């Protein structure tokens, strides 16, 4: 059975809302910043859940507002405090999901323009190989997929695209702008708005849908 047919299980990590996405401060009012971070997450996981080839989604968080917001969406959530950083959170979540023949992956929580078809195409392109999708500049990583039955072995951080390539991961998703468009700054948000934001981020920012 192909990985797409079996279903990929994705881990999506997110920091405490007040401490996340510091370079987006000022895009909305200071009291609305946690809501913006949460909106990015909601649009990301809502789109991912609709992608062919995605089986389970597990959000790893450290803020009770996150599981409250995800209640009823079908997305699983674990509030796990004290993990030492992003890669530790990803490894923790991946081990909860990993099965002998299953495929685990990591998806960033800040892809508010994500299109399900682009995520599905990237999973199909990986075709059971360890693989990663680079961000728009080509230096970061928005999606990492392990080979079936293998550990995730995440290397997120500065230069993660090169770090993941060095582990044998193949580059996928070159023609997937919404999958590559993570949002760290106001300029990133403008690019995502040009692609078409998900409803939660669009409502909070007041950005119109693209013409």
Secondary structure, DSSP 8 states (H G I E B T S, - for coil): --HHHH-EEEEEE---TTTS-GGGTTSS-GGGHHHHHHHHHHHHHHHHHTSTTEEEEEEEES-HHHHHHHTTSS-EEEE-TT--SHHHHHHHHHHHH--SS-EEEEE-S--TT--HHHHHHHHHHHTTS-EEEE-TTSSSEEEEE--TTS------STTHHHHHHHTT-EEE-TT-HHHH---SSHHHHHHHHHH---HHHHHHHT-----
